[in-house]
Amino acid sequence: MTESIQKKPLKKGSLVFVDRDKYVKSIEALASDDDLPNYVFEGPGEILSVKEEYAQIRWRRPVPDVWLKLDQLEEYIQ
């Protein structure tokens, strides 16, 4: 019997990157710059806070923190 592997929920301290396909098709993409920098898609960014369905992410660069929907994020695996 094959069991499906449960995806770990993202939480404070998780390292993540933005899933390009999910982001491009989102309403947030319509309200933002069309040309996001590559580092958001490559990762890692660290989740600082989670509020309902959004996460505050800090990138390892001198840029402001951002809020994105959790369903647009994927866990960064080194």
C-alpha positions in Angstrom: 0.0 0.0 0.0 1.4 3.4 -1.0 0.9 6.2 1.4 1.1 9.8 0.2 3.8 11.9 1.9 2.2 14.8 3.8 3.7 18.2 3.0 5.0 19.9 6.1 3.2 23.1 6.9 5.3 26.3 6.5 5.8 28.1 9.8 8.0 30.8 11.4 11.7 30.0 10.6 11.0 27.9 7.5 13.2 28.6 4.5 11.2 29.2 1.3 11.2 30.3 -2.2 8.3 31.6 -4.4 6.7 29.1 -6.9 6.8 31.1 -10.1 3.8 29.4 -11.7 1.6 29.9 -8.7 2.7 33.5 -8.2 2.2 34.6 -11.9 -1.4 33.3 -11.8 -2.2 35.1 -8.6 -4.1 38.3 -7.8 -1.0 39.6 -6.0 1.0 39.4 -9.2 -1.5 41.8 -10.8 -1.0 44.3 -8.0 2.8 44.1 -8.1 5.7 44.7 -10.4 5.7 42.3 -13.4 9.4 41.7 -13.2 10.3 40.3 -9.8 13.9 39.7 -9.0 15.2 36.1 -9.5 16.2 35.7 -5.9 12.6 35.4 -4.8 12.2 32.3 -7.1 15.6 30.9 -6.2 15.5 31.4 -2.4 16.0 31.0 0.4 13.9 33.5 2.2 13.0 33.0 5.9 9.4 33.2 7.2 9.4 35.8 10.0 5.7 35.7 10.8 2.5 33.9 9.7 -0.9 35.6 9.8 -3.8 33.5 8.5 -2.9 32.6 4.9 0.0 35.1 4.5 3.7 34.9 5.5 6.2 37.7 6.1 9.4 36.8 4.3 12.9 38.2 4.8 15.4 37.6 2.0 19.1 37.4 2.6 19.6 40.7 0.9 19.3 44.3 1.8 15.7 44.6 0.7 12.4 45.1 2.5 10.5 42.2 3.9 7.4 41.1 1.9 4.1 39.4 2.6 3.0 36.6 0.3 0.3 34.0 0.4 1.5 30.7 1.9 0.1 28.7 -1.1 2.6 30.6 -3.4 5.6 29.4 -1.3 7.6 26.2 -1.4 10.0 24.8 1.2 13.6 25.5 0.3 15.6 22.3 0.6 19.4 22.7 0.5 
